[in-house]
Amino acid sequence: MNHYFFFMLLTQLCDDVLRLLAHHIDVCSAFQLRSTCRLLHSLLNDDFFEWVAHCLYGAQFWERARNRTRVLSRPLRSWRAELRRLELFQEAC
């Protein structure tokens, strides 16, 4: 199937269905999907990435991260940026 055709079909789905589909893909794919169009960029917002972050790492992980000194781990501005940093760290290991 042509990728453009698939993309056009995907953007015809309602917002709730797109969010539901996005919950079943990995983080790197969500980053890529978010960059494909304005609709997906607005749907896969920081609230979405906060949900993903808590699903992947749990509330206890993020509570400990919040309590770390800023010298050890500088907090980033968004959940998406935090997840990107974790993905890059895991690739390096």
C-alpha angles and dihedrals in degrees: 000000000000111000092222091054091049090049091051091051091048093054090052091065119098119261095254093055092048091052090048091052091047090056089065100054130081122261096255091052090049089054090051094043090051091058095054100081145348094257094057091040090058094043095049093056131149092282089059092049091047089056090048092048093053092045093051101040106016133234094276092059092052093045090055090046091052090052095052116107114262090236091064098042122011110212115237126225099250143027089241090058091048091052091047090053091050092048091051091048092051092049090053093053 
